[in-house]
């Protein structure tokens, strides 16, 4: 977890403690001034209210504007808003079918939008925002260029209103589908979460997974295994996932590499590059046990030591072996997961050691600093730009549009991931029932894991940087 994420979480917990103390004080007063039966009823209602409306981890005010800036070459185009439709002259959309279209809008939640998730229905899509959202937001119109330039896109706010002043940003980075793509996945499932649609449509793809993902293996202790044995089993299963599941998306096993480093140790390795860091839970310290299916010989195969120097050398060797034009990897400023941040650090150091240099980076975010629900809303809907309360680098954007079949295939790929298969804890299941009853939230039929709602969408979103 990044320092900023830790600070936000600490502030959130401090605020929550203050609110809880105020509630306890109120309940104490109630216990002296009202019938005793009101006290348990009040507690029950407070708990239901918390689970329905205040359980989201939202570490910013939804009344804030999103802070985005784009390259100076990307100048906004004014969209005409008339009679509930957005219209744009077709000649103003160069290479419209291949373009990524982002609409900058001013939205305001109605009073109901403070209790139900506000969403904007645009054309054949809908995109959802924070309860009580107010300010600048960025809609993803990618895939609807033809309608926008022809009959126009219908626009309607649900629990919110949208101002008529709309700026459209048109991004036209080269599509990577015909190029050589290498995906860096800190853990098994990161490649599928971020880019299954993209890589299942591309011509040449390799996937390099950095860790075994062996920690948090309590689910497997129910089989009568010790904590160490459970972690070893989970590491074996997720290692297999990293090598096998990509075949569902058309990537052969020979193009998949498992480096075998240990989960949540990458940042420690980066601080002391010469020292080996064994698994926190499996009692293992030789990464070669996870490399048995690799078709590529790597520098660390010699010693099996889990050091930062070995990791960087392994990535440099992968660059030389696969010679990618595009590297898909976590966004260093948006994704706060410690292993994801360390993955980008290792790649940049590997570039200094490698004789091969990709042309572009496609950056993804499977986690956020500020909002654990993004992408908000239902599965199979669009992906708006995520919350950005601090100004980000001015990157190009690329949004890949998934067909209904690709969305279904992506859901099946995620269901194969052993880490996404266990049932949700009882508390989360109860919370979902409450939110479905009182706030109208819905989860997909494909499975219980939250990533099946968040990741199976019409769009996969990437920030593009030239090297």
Helices and strands as residue ranges (DSSP letters): H 3-33, H 37-49, I 50-54, E 77-82, E 85-87, G 90-92, G 96-98, E 100-109, G 112-114, E 119-122, E 125-128, E 134-140, H 145-149, E 153-158, E 160-162, E 166-171, E 180-185, H 190-201, E 204-211, H 218-221, H 227-244, G 245-249, G 253-255, E 256-261, H 266-271, G 287-290, G 299-301, H 308-322, E 326-330, H 338-353, E 360-364, E 396-401, H 404-416, G 418-420, H 426-439, H 450-454, E 459-466
